[in-house]
Amino acid sequence: MQKVRSGLEIFSNIDWFLFAAALTISLLGLLTMRSFSVENVFFDKQIIWTCIAVGTFFIASMADWGFLRRTPIVVGLFSLILFLLALIFIFGAIVKGSQNRFDLGFFALQPAEPAKLILILLLSKYFARRHVEIAHIRHILISGAYMLVVFVFVFLQPDFGSAIIIFSIWLGLVLVAGISWKHLATLLLLGIIIFAALWHWGLHPYQKQRILTFIHPLTDIRGSGYNAYQSTVAVGSGEFIGKGIGYSLFLQ
């Protein structure tokens, strides 16, 4: 009986509701992919990766991740991810104009993805010790410097979408930490100035087009706004209960 209890205790800290929600979304995505065609190579690959992900999840649940609270571990992970982000400009594979991944044959490693998690660890560690001092602007600047290093590496790949997510992670944690309204207003003003500078001198034309399409998706329904437009058509034609998987309308 003691072994049974120990086995059950291994998974006692799992958020089963969150796991079920993520698995349900993945299965619904598979169902949607399958409905498009009887033979779909992406469907078969996605099944394999979903099974690997679930297995990895349960294996990872057996470990004690408390060591990630240690400062040397967090700093070491942050230094490692910066090294990989720098190394990608030398050995990274170029895919669709972006040099943002290492091609390892069986799969590709994109450092920007673990960089998001490591940045969360680093900033959480930083603010956990200084949350009572968040009113001091220096802590916002120091935490922003950590974020900025990762942001610049990712932006130069270029991977504008991941760079925006990295900035959003920092902003979200700063808000949770309790930033003052005065400092928040200053950050918003600074953000507008930086965005204006990027718009004129930093962003590529296709990146500008993505932003414009996000604001007005119907301006380019055959190009960058195609997916947003088809989503509008699908929701509008399906109304409240929908037409069923595989029966959605699309307009050319």
DAQUIQUI-V918184 format. One record per backbone hydrogen bond with DSSP energy under -1.0 kcal/mol. CO is the residue of the C=O (numbers start at 1). NH is the residue of the N-H. If there is no record, write none. Layout:
# DAQUIQUI-V918184
co	nh
CO	NH
CO	NH
This chain:
# DAQUIQUI-V918184
co	nh
1	5
2	6
3	7
4	8
5	9
6	10
9	12
11	14
14	16
15	19
16	20
17	21
18	22
19	23
20	24
21	25
22	26
23	27
24	28
25	29
26	30
27	31
28	32
29	33
30	34
31	35
40	44
41	45
42	46
43	47
44	48
45	49
46	50
47	51
48	52
49	53
50	54
51	55
52	56
53	57
54	58
55	59
56	60
57	61
59	62
60	63
65	68
66	69
67	70
70	74
71	75
72	76
73	77
74	78
75	79
76	80
77	81
78	82
79	83
80	84
81	85
82	86
83	87
84	88
86	89
87	90
87	91
88	92
95	98
98	95
101	93
102	109
104	106
107	104
109	102
110	113
111	115
112	116
114	118
115	119
116	120
117	121
118	122
119	123
120	124
121	125
122	126
123	127
124	128
130	133
133	136
136	139
137	141
138	142
139	143
140	144
141	145
142	146
143	147
144	148
145	149
146	150
147	151
148	152
149	153
150	154
151	155
152	156
154	157
154	159
157	99
159	163
160	164
161	165
162	166
163	167
164	168
165	169
166	170
167	171
168	172
169	173
170	174
171	175
172	176
173	177
174	179
180	184
181	185
182	186
183	187
184	188
185	189
186	190
187	191
188	192
189	193
190	194
191	195
192	196
193	197
194	198
195	199
196	200
197	201
198	202
198	203
204	208
205	209
206	210
207	211
208	212
209	213
210	214
211	215
212	216
216	219
217	220
220	223
220	225
223	226
225	229
226	230
227	231
228	232
229	233
230	234
231	235
232	236
233	237
234	238
235	239
238	242
244	247
